[in-house]
Amino acid sequence: MTKTTWLIIDNTENAKTELTYYHFGKAPQFPTWYFEDGHNYEVEMIWSFKLINTFKLFFKCLFHQYVIK
């Protein structure tokens, strides 16, 4: 299980968003509703941390929980 933090920059509207994501493996599934058609995005991983397997963290990863700031 891994916790990663991503910086998402919308070049169309000049907006920055930080996304913290809990997932299994190396390829997280970003929320599809977040990205809009016709926009130009830059996505950069700024932090990654392997988590200790606990019951609570397992369910965060299982349901692909994320925090958007």
C-alpha angles and dihedrals in degrees: 000000000000137000114207132179119211132192111216116193120192103206092188095062097021092238130145126207131183115214122193111196135187114206148143117255129351105304114068122196108238116213107269093212090062098066115069127206116255094027126116113225134187115201120194129175107225100173138018129181131177110227131217110250108255130157093247094049091045090062092045088056094040092057094037094240116195138179120215120201 
